[in-house]
Amino acid sequence: MLRLQGKVVLITGAAQGTGEGVARRAVAEGARVLVTDVQEDKGNRVAASLGDAARFVTLDVTREDDWRGAVATAVSTFGRLDGLVNNAALLAMGLIETTTVDTIERLLRVNQLGVILGVKSVAAAMREAGGGSIVIVSSVDGLMGMNGVAVYSCTKWGIRGFARSAAIELGRYGIRVNCVCPSAGNIDMVAPWFHTMNVARHERFLRDVPPILRTQGQRAGVTIDDITPAICFLLSDESARITGTDIAVDAGWTAGHVRPGLPGFLDDD
Ligand SMILES: NC(=O)c1ccc[n+]([C@@H]2O[C@H](COP(=O)([O-])OP(=O)(O)OC[C@H]3O[C@@H](n4cnc5c(N)ncnc54)[C@H](O)[C@@H]3O)[C@@H](O)[C@H]2O)c1
């Protein structure tokens, strides 16, 4: 039995990257999906490649009218709505002191308002379906602080708080709300910000992180293929008793740090 058999899932930011990966995995696990994004051509191509199990709708997550239209399309096309993956987001890197109000507002609107409108917009359809599962894609930057990403980090922490309150408020309708906090995703999200980095040092940073999980002595980097199973687990009934919490998909990055000199410290740490 495929674990998402019969379920209908709306995914935001699904024209590429993690969202596209979730759409492909959810269909492979038996779901029908509404692929949504502001990138129409790419989104249409992703949906077309998934056949009858997918349909594309343009959805700018900051526009409540778009949300109404997307939810109505999910219900009229597939008959119900069981899942929402709030995945769309923007990144900005820079110093707090030089970040413009325009950039701050853009991140708050897409990364936070977009998530809030998503939950607001799907609640009635999920109640109608007898319950549902909402997965909000946060980040390791929503679990810890880091220089250069303060505004992005603020948005990713904020939606974790929203998720908990939403889980409490919507639990009575059988609607679960959880977050996934990955340490990676589509490199294209980070690439436009390479100019703000000291690339040589950044390569060292990537080599050093995460320090916990190893396979045959190698540090394990997280890929989109590590993130999508966690999201599909939370969409499925296998997680029926899990709500208001987070799953970090970060190979142990946010577990803590390796302390030199204490037992368990290895020479190559
Ligand atoms: N890339 C990383 O390293 C990384 C790390 C941790 C967490 N994340 C998170 O993973 C999620 C997916 O990001 P990704 O890595 O696939 O990056 P991505 O840039 O490939 O995907 C983001 C998608 O969101 C869409 N989008 C942007 N603004 C939108 C709007 N207003 N309305 C609807 N769609 C919009 C984009 O068109 C794009 O398809 C995001 O929530 C991101 O914060 C990414």
The ligand as an SDF file (V2000), in Angstrom:
LIG
                    3D

 44 48  0  0  0  0  0  0  0  0999 V2000
   18.2290   25.9980   -0.5950 N   0  0  0  0  0  0  0  0  0  0  0  0
   18.6510   25.7670    0.6530 C   0  0  0  0  0  0  0  0  0  0  0  0
   19.8490   25.6360    0.9230 O   0  0  0  0  0  0  0  0  0  0  0  0
   17.6330   25.6400    1.7720 C   0  0  0  0  0  0  0  0  0  0  0  0
   18.0780   25.3060    3.0560 C   0  0  0  0  0  0  0  0  0  0  0  0
   17.1570   25.1860    4.0910 C   0  0  0  0  0  0  0  0  0  0  0  0
   15.8120   25.4100    3.8410 C   0  0  0  0  0  0  0  0  0  0  0  0
   15.3960   25.7530    2.5800 N   0  0  0  0  0  0  0  0  0  0  0  0
   13.9560   25.9810    2.3660 C   0  0  0  0  0  0  0  0  0  0  0  0
   13.4790   25.0120    1.4550 O   0  0  0  0  0  0  0  0  0  0  0  0
   12.3300   25.5480    0.7760 C   0  0  0  0  0  0  0  0  0  0  0  0
   12.4660   25.3010   -0.7120 C   0  0  0  0  0  0  0  0  0  0  0  0
   13.5380   26.0460   -1.2250 O   0  0  0  0  0  0  0  0  0  0  0  0
   14.5100   25.4820   -2.3700 P   0  0  0  0  0  0  0  0  0  0  0  0
   15.7910   25.1720   -1.7660 O   0  0  0  0  0  0  0  0  0  0  0  0
   13.8040   24.4470   -3.1700 O   0  0  0  0  0  0  0  0  0  0  0  0
   14.7070   26.8260   -3.2310 O   0  0  0  0  0  0  0  0  0  0  0  0
   14.0830   27.2820   -4.6330 P   0  0  0  0  0  0  0  0  0  0  0  0
   14.4670   28.7070   -4.7880 O   0  0  0  0  0  0  0  0  0  0  0  0
   14.4600   26.3260   -5.7000 O   0  0  0  0  0  0  0  0  0  0  0  0
   12.5030   27.1410   -4.4150 O   0  0  0  0  0  0  0  0  0  0  0  0
   11.6810   28.1710   -3.9600 C   0  0  0  0  0  0  0  0  0  0  0  0
   10.4640   28.2300   -4.8610 C   0  0  0  0  0  0  0  0  0  0  0  0
    9.5620   29.2070   -4.3250 O   0  0  0  0  0  0  0  0  0  0  0  0
    9.0100   29.9350   -5.4170 C   0  0  0  0  0  0  0  0  0  0  0  0
    8.5190   31.2300   -4.9510 N   0  0  0  0  0  0  0  0  0  0  0  0
    9.2360   32.3390   -4.6260 C   0  0  0  0  0  0  0  0  0  0  0  0
    8.3960   33.3460   -4.3030 N   0  0  0  0  0  0  0  0  0  0  0  0
    7.1250   32.8540   -4.3980 C   0  0  0  0  0  0  0  0  0  0  0  0
    5.8450   33.3930   -4.1860 C   0  0  0  0  0  0  0  0  0  0  0  0
    5.6650   34.6700   -3.7990 N   0  0  0  0  0  0  0  0  0  0  0  0
    4.7840   32.5930   -4.3580 N   0  0  0  0  0  0  0  0  0  0  0  0
    4.9360   31.3040   -4.7590 C   0  0  0  0  0  0  0  0  0  0  0  0
    6.1220   30.7420   -5.0130 N   0  0  0  0  0  0  0  0  0  0  0  0
    7.2060   31.5150   -4.8210 C   0  0  0  0  0  0  0  0  0  0  0  0
   10.1570   30.0520   -6.3970 C   0  0  0  0  0  0  0  0  0  0  0  0
    9.6710   30.3620   -7.7210 O   0  0  0  0  0  0  0  0  0  0  0  0
   10.7930   28.6680   -6.2990 C   0  0  0  0  0  0  0  0  0  0  0  0
   10.2420   27.7640   -7.2140 O   0  0  0  0  0  0  0  0  0  0  0  0
   12.2530   27.0180    1.1820 C   0  0  0  0  0  0  0  0  0  0  0  0
   11.2790   27.1590    2.1990 O   0  0  0  0  0  0  0  0  0  0  0  0
   13.6220   27.3080    1.7250 C   0  0  0  0  0  0  0  0  0  0  0  0
   13.6260   28.3750    2.6490 O   0  0  0  0  0  0  0  0  0  0  0  0
   16.2700   25.8530    1.5420 C   0  0  0  0  0  0  0  0  0  0  0  0
  1  2  1  0
  2  3  2  0
  2  4  1  0
  4  5  1  0
  4 44  2  0
  5  6  2  0
  6  7  1  0
  7  8  2  0
  8  9  1  0
  8 44  1  0
  9 10  1  0
  9 42  1  0
 10 11  1  0
 11 12  1  0
 11 40  1  0
 12 13  1  0
 13 14  1  0
 14 15  2  0
 14 16  1  0
 14 17  1  0
 17 18  1  0
 18 19  2  0
 18 20  1  0
 18 21  1  0
 21 22  1  0
 22 23  1  0
 23 24  1  0
 23 38  1  0
 24 25  1  0
 25 26  1  0
 25 36  1  0
 26 27  1  0
 26 35  1  0
 27 28  2  0
 28 29  1  0
 29 30  1  0
 29 35  2  0
 30 31  1  0
 30 32  2  0
 32 33  1  0
 33 34  2  0
 34 35  1  0
 36 37  1  0
 36 38  1  0
 38 39  1  0
 40 41  1  0
 40 42  1  0
 42 43  1  0
M  CHG  2   8   1  16  -1
M  END
$$$$
